Each structure stands twice: as structure tokens, then as C-alpha cells.
């Protein structure tokens, strides 16, 4: 027994193995990037729009130019530090493949943490349905960052709920989330306050200091005054759709229909009360992710990849009660709305309403899931 414990204690923690794998992937992509440069591989003519904007934005930053307001590029400059190996590879398929990996892991985390115990056929059905939803397809086709942000926030909530989270995990995760923080802003705010409630002051200081350092380094190496340039690109672009700042239209929210965010204050209060009473859990994250889309000034259909956990939760709950018609109806609505920009933000509204009537079952414990996995392994 002691020997086994010694072996287990010498094994790297899960977060350490995860970061190690990520670093190895970055090393591999860096090597491929250098090879591609030496081989004079050129950009494909049909490069995905957003992926192309990331590449051009990073290249402009390395060249000392200001990409904000000139491209549909709204990421902080330290994206050039973190993701350069992917984007300098000059071949979008590698990044799109990575995004498929991010979504697949997000789905697995969802089924292991968010939902009642389920069988493998349900997992497969949920994964297939998630990948054929238009929001997922569009995110992959455009090479969006949203799948990475969704995976990271789900991972952080899972680790915090299990009380196994570490300082390096939080720092690394928050830096990645900062690349597109507005789509998970409410969840990020609750996560930060929960760290305060648990008196994790060291983690908060280290995370804030790391992001501040990245901001200073970005000013030194890339673009001085990038904060004002980024802010102007976002707000001017939102004001003049299709003009300077945002290079394309289609950014809508309830505010564009004259519905103020104040309308959703009762919903916010309800979720906050649930958080205070129940603490951090995965069901809370589902509510925060869906509610966030009702509050933020703009979003696009590819950002709704973040709603896959909510869809999977509802899918598995309804499937367990054989509500096939309701599943089909919800799936068709989620497949239909993304094609109409002034309608697609009703998707999080619908999911949030359904979630309120589907709280987690008390009997659906993690131990029950582990028992089910062991039973399947023995058969």
C-alpha cells in the first residue's frame, strides 16, 4: 500500500501533465512553423476569415504596426506570445484540428461533470449532435478562439468545484481566457469572487500580476498605447457596423432591439443567490454562460459553442425521460436561429429558461458515475 502511494505521489498532477502536453504541442507547431518558413509555404487563398485575421494581426504586431481598427481583430497583443506557433504555421487545418480537440474535451468534461450518470451511447449521440450544430461548424470553419476559451473556463470550474485547483492552473487559464474574455465575463467574475471568498489571495495577485506583466511587455515589444487602440476598435466598430473597427456586420444583442440589460437583473440576482447558497458547481456555470450572452453588448453565432454544455445537459436529461420530440424541437431551433442574426441570440434565452426548470438531481452523484464506469469496464 505504501509503495503504491509513493508511486502515486511521484506522478505529476493532472494540471502539470496538461500544461506539459500543451508545451509539447507548441514546440511541435513551432518546429513545423520554422520548416514551413524555410520551405516557402505560402498562405492558402481560401484561408478562414477569423484565422486569417489572427495571423495578420499577429504579423502586424511583430512588425510594430497597429492592427486594431484595420482588421477584425480584438485580441490583446499577448496573443502573439501565446498562440504564435499555431498561427505562424501558415496552414489553418492544424488550428482547426486543435479546435476540434478543444470541443471534444469540452464535451467529455460536460458529460463527466455537468450531467447525471449516462451511458456511452448517450455520450456518442451528444457528441455527434454537438458537432453538427451550425454554431460548431461555423466556429471550426472560421478558426475561432471561442472553443479554446470554452474549454478553459469549463476546466477551471471543474477543478474549483473539486477543490483541486492550483495557482499555475488559474494563471495559465486566465491568460488564455483573456484572449476573448467578454464571452465568459459573468462566469469569470463569479470565479474571481469565489477565489476571494476562499481567501486565495496569492492566486489572484499572481494572476493579475501575470496579465499586467503581459500588458507591459506588449507595450514594449509590440504596440505602445494598445489599450486605447483596442478599446476604440471595439466601441467604434460596434457603433458603426461594417465600418472601421468591425470589418463585418452581424454583431447583435438585445440592446439592438431596444431591450436594456437592466431587464435581466432579476435573472442575475437569482443566479447569484444560487451561487451563494450552493457554492461553485457545474450547473451554476451553465446558467452563467447562457445568461452572459443576454448581457454582453455583442456576440456572433460561433460564440455559441460556449452553449454546448447547456445543450448537452438538457439533451441528456430529456433523453433519460424519453422526451424525443422536445429534443428534436430544441435541436432544430438551435440549427435554425444562427442563420438569422437578429434571432440567434434567442438561443441562450431559450436554453437559460429550460435550465431553470432542470436543476441537477441530488442523486446524480459523482460516485454513481464512477460506479457506472467500473461496471461498464467489467462487462
Secondary structure, 3 states (H helix, E strand, C coil): CHHHHHHHHHCCCHHHHHHHHHHHHHHHHHHHHHHHHHCCCCCCCCCCHHHHHHHHHHHHHHCCCCCECCECCCCCCCHHHHCHHHHCCCCHHHHHHHHHHHHHHHHHHHHHHHCCCCCHHHHHHHHHHHHCCHHHHHHHHHCCCHHHHHHHHHHHHHHHHCCCCCHHHHHHHHHHHHHHHHHHHHHHHHHHHHHHHCCCHHHHHHHHHHHHHHHHHHHHHCCCCHHHHHHHHHHHHHHCCCCCCCCCCCCECHHHHCCCHHHHHHHHHHHHHHHHHHCCCHHHHHHHHHHHHHHCCCECHHHHHHHHHHHHHHHHHHHHCCCHHHHHHHHHHHHHHCCCCCCCCHHHHHHHHHHHCCCCCCCCCHHHHHHHHHHHHHC
